[in-house]
Amino acid sequence: METNLMLIKCVLLASCLIHPRACSPSCNFPAIFNFGDSNSDTGGLSAAFGQAPYPNGQTFFHSPSGRFSDGRLIIDFIAEELGLPYLNAFLDSIGSNFSHGANFATAGSTVRPPNATIAQSGVSPISLDVQLVQFSDFITRSQLIRNRGGVFKKLLPKKEYLSQALYTFDIGQNDLTAGLKLNMTSDQIKAYIPNVLDQFSNAIRKVYSKGGRRFWIHNTAPLGCLPYVLDRFPVLASQIDNYGCAIPRNEIARYYNSELRRRVIELRKELSEAAFTYVDIYSIKLTLITQAKKLGFRYPLVACCGHGGKYNFNKLIKCGAKVMIKGKEIVLAKSCNDVSFRVSWDGIHFTETANSWIFQQINGGAFSDPPLPVKSACTR
C-alpha cells in the first residue's frame, strides 16, 4: 500500500514538473495596474497627444483604440485571462472605468526621465517616475472620491483591490534605443543600463510601499529583429545573423535582460511579502521571428502597415500617415492585406495575431520564473 502511494506521489510530482499549470494554485486578481510603454499602452499617449490613427485598431476594435497595433495587446490578453475588462488609460477621461485597475503606460515611455521633448526625440514625457506619481495620486484620490458613493463607487476600485491586484511592468526598450539615437556604442549603452535598472528597482519598491504585492515583469524584446531598428540603426552585413537580425542590438537587449533578472532576484529577497514573476518576452518573440514560417506567419522582418523600403518602414511616414493632394486626403502608409499572418504591425509593434501567440506562450509558464501561468502569479 505504501509503495503504491509513493508511486502515485512520484507520478504527480513528475506531472507537475512537466505541466506546471495543472498543479499551480489559482489566484484572485480583482484588478490590474500597468506601467510601461507602447507595448502595453491602451490609450495614454493618444489621450495626451492625439489618437493613433486608423488602421490602428482595425482588426478587433474596428476603429482607433489608443493601441499601436491592429488589435489587442498582450496586456489585453492578460486581462481576458483574468476575467477582467480591458484597462483604461489613466490619462483618458472619456468613458473610462477604473473599477478593475488602470493603465499608466504611454507609448515612447522610458524608465529614466527624458532630457528632450517628445517632438525632438519621440520619447514620451511620461516616464516611469511620472507614472508612479500618477499611480500614487490615483490611489489617494480614487478612495476619497469613491466614498462619495453613487456612480463613483462603480467607476473606482475598492480599497482592498490595491493589495490584491496584479502589477504589470513592460518598459525599458526605449531606454536602450535612446542610446542608439545618440549614436552610442554597445558598450556605452551597456554602461548606463545599471542606472536604468536602479530606477526600475526603486519603482518596484515604491509600488510595494503603497501596498502592491503581486508583480509581473516582462523583459525586453530582441531589438535587433525589429524592422525600425534594422532600418534606422543599420549595422555591417557581417553583423546580421542567419535570420536577418542585427547581432549587436540583440546583445544589448540580452545584457539588459540578464541584469533585469538579477535585480528581480534581489527584490524577491528584499521584499519578501511580494510575489514576483519574471517573463522572458525576449525568447518568446525571438522564437516567433526566427521560426515564423513554421508557425504559420509571413515576412517577420517586414512591417504590415508602413511605407516603402526593405522593411516597409519609414520614420517620416508611419502607419496611417496621410497627405493632402488637390484637396483630397490620401493614406500613404496602409495596412497589408494579410495582417492575420504577419508578425510586425508597424515595424515597432506586433500584430494582434502575434500578440495572441506570444500570450499563449507566456501563459504556458515555460518562459516565466517561476514557471506559472498568469492566474497563479500570486505564488511566492
Phi, psi and omega in degrees: 000311179299323179297319180295319178296318179297320179296318179297317179298319180295320179295317179296319179297315179298320179297320180294324179292324181279320182235077184300333181298326184291338185247359184275144179289153178260130183261162174257111177248102181279351183202161173231136171239119187247140177234135182171202181239208185293342177296341180223013179285122179252022176141004182294306181294322179298322179293326184272324189233008179110145187297137170298121191288159170299142018272012171304131180089000189296326190283312186256313185272343177064017174191165178305135185232014182084000181256141177268075180189168176283347182201228186282152177258174178302319181297330177292320179289329174296314179300316178301315182298326181272002179071029182248158176293160174298144183287132171275146177289137178305324184280350184270110185269356185261109174070022184274147176231117184254019184295337180238030174121184181207155180246119182261358182291145169223146178301137179086001182289148176238166172287310180278143178300136180286155178247021176216161180284164179297328179292326181281321191242343186079001181269134180293142174288351184265071179287177187301324179295324177290319177301324178290323176297317178298318179298314180299317179294322179298315180302310183294308187287326181298323181285322177298315183285325179299326181293349177287341179081196180063220183296331181296328180293333181272339187257351183235151187286151173293154183301320183291342179296333185296325179271342182265350186288162171265127180255111186255141181229126175218086187204153180133334182301317182288337175293326181283316180289340176300322178291323178296323179295335179265011180060031177287152175282167178302318181295322179293322178292316179300329183293330180264355179301319177304323179292320176303314184283336171299315181289325176296314180298320178295327177296318178299316180299321180294318178296320178299319181293339178268002176113354179294134183227352184233108188246134181236109191241121177269139170277186187262160186284167173288093186305323185290356179251004181268128184310320183291328177289318178296324181282313187277331184233067185295153177237174178295153180302327180290347181258012176258131182277184184295344182260359180093008182268150180277112185301313182298325181290322177291330177296321177298314180297318180295321178296314177304314184293321179295322178288323177297317180298320179297321179294321179296320178299318179294320180293326176301319180288319184287316183254073193292343179273357183260154173254129180242131172241120178260123186249124183276075178298325181306308184294323180294312182292325178296318177299315180300316183288316184280339180244025187306312184299316179298330183270001177092014179256167181231151170043062187296339182257012180242128179293140175287314183249103182191201184208100168075166177086173183304322185254007184054041180228134176219118186296341180266345181229078184275171185312124179089359182297140183232159173224157176259122177236114181052043177079003180247136181277123181242129177276122180271318183253096183259166176284149173288168182272351183239044186303328182290352178248005187257153180268305184269128179281299186234016181094343180243317186248169186259157177286166177299319180299317178295315179300322178296315179297317179299315180297321178301321178291319177302312187287346174288338177090345185294337183255013183244156175231108001288160186282074185230153175288168185298327180296345181252017186286008173267358185283126179264000000 
